[in-house]
Amino acid sequence: MKLVFALIVLIDGTVDAEATSYWKGLARCRWYAEELTIQGTRRKYHTPVHAYCKPVYVDPTKVVIYD
């Protein structure tokens, strides 16, 4: 098991499990979370999107871990 950061995406307040991705570093995960949240709240899109990162343990042979 490896400790990584999961990018959790909520669309209309519901977690979209298919959109979850895993990142080696917190800074990169947080950048994507911020961009997704800004897109879903401050820009012209009508669907509210929120995202956040949380530390999780995953099996690196079963999931893709991004840099």
N, C-alpha and C positions, 0 to 999 in steps of 0.2 A: 504494500500500500504506500501511496505517496501523497504528501500534503500539497494541495494546490488550491487555487481560488476558483470557485464556481461563479460564473456570471449568470445570475437569475433574472429572467425577463418576465415582467408582468404586463399583460395587455388587458385593458379594461378591468384591472384589479385581480386578474386570474393568472397564476403562474403558467407560462407556456413551456412545458417540459421539453418540447422538441427544440426550443431555442437556447437551452442551457449549454454553455460551453465552459471549458476548463483551461485555466491559465497558470503558467509557472509563477508569474510575478503579480503582486497586488497592483502595482502602478499601472500596468497595461490593462488589467481587468477593470480598474476604476475608470480609466480613460474611456473604454467602450461603454461602461455603465452610464457615465456622464453624458456622452454623446447620444445614446439612446433615450435617456430621460429628457434631454433638451429637445430632441426631435419630437418626442411625444407630448411635450407640454408647452414649449415656447415657440415652436415653428407652426407652419400652416396646416399640419396634419390634425385630423379630427379624432383619431383613436388615441386615447391616453396610454402612453407607454412609460413604464418605470423600470429601472434596472438597478441591481446592487450586487456586490460581491460578498461571498462568504467562504471561509476556509472549510475544505472538506478533504477527506481521504478517499482516493480512488485507486483502482487497479489500472496501471498504465497500459496493460495489455488489452483492456476492454474499452478505453475511451481515448480520444485524441486530446493531447495536452499542447496548447499553443504557447509560443514564446511570447 
